[in-house]
Amino acid sequence: MIIDLVSTDALSAIQLIYAAKTRGLEFHTVWIVNRSPSDCRPLFDYARIGRFELRFIASHASPDLANDLRARGVSLLMQIGSVMIRKELREATSI
């Protein structure tokens, strides 16, 4: 099962990734929305240790995100933050 995470906040993402890992759940790709990579330095180190891919995207509405989820066969998309997962993204996952 391929599980991705979408977040607008790097610190919240680190906390959720750690909590999930302690319960045996690992994310394949973590998407950071509307943030500069320079704002997320600790997440780069954690991505190497946690063995997940880290990607940056300008908006939840980017068609690139839905297309990538579909192409990689992502089963489940989790989101942390105040924005709800858009219908197009929910439909791009296999569950």
Buried (B, 14 or more C-beta within 10 A) or exposed (E): EBBBBBBBBBEEBBEBBEEBBEEEBBBBBBBBBEBEEEEBEEBEEBBEEBEBEBBBBEEBEBEEBBEBBBEBEBBBBBBBBEBEBBEBBEEBBEE
